[in-house]
Amino acid sequence: MPRENRREILQRYHDMYYRIRKVACPAFSKEFVHFNRHGFNHLIRKGRKLRKFEDQIRRLRLLPKAVSILMRVDQIISCKTIREGTRVIDFWEIESDNVHVIIRKVNNGSLHFFSIF
């Protein structure tokens, strides 16, 4: 059986990521956390540079855990606000079993998954 190349592996995770769509999160009073392009791009890039393939895969493999954490954890362990010109960006962190999930909101937009480590 031929091994998958990197592109096929990333495509499989890309498809899995976008099938998630949104998760109701108790930490935000059951408000939906959306899985959009911003979160996926952050999993494979840091800024405009691609992460090392091994780091991409490590983060992508944690996606099922992220969904589980978002669905059951009801406490935020930290929050931070950054102002960039007219943009206000809020970040929240929730954690379970030493896995940290970062949620982001830009201005008055929706909550969205941003990162996992």
Steps between C-alpha positions, in 0.01 A plus 500: 500500500657833397571758767301821495696803398495818709240667280258206536549492878431873530197469271357224721538719811365803311185305412462374858547854638231655279252219578505613865339837410405613854482377858284628787737582787394505867787740585315759289148419619452253212586766240633342181871489429546489123771311315590732214796574275672716763541205735608257229752747361645555847545125544719480191656849505650738750443843353576461132754220539407134482564307819725196477301205369549307826354792699205527260422130543542514879242780519263343245502169686373685808183620320269227637628586848427870435139418412463288813647774719277768348190284554563423867729755669315782669783715633722749322852499644623824342390782274683778320399798285718653230428822314632533144391834361122482486492125564445354844605135524403289800665168582382242753674184610336187631685189606449136583748214541792736421351589162433871453245638253506864393177672394505836325251775422571799276297813574136391531540188287432144606716289723728276301754231570848642457760256629583195707815393680 
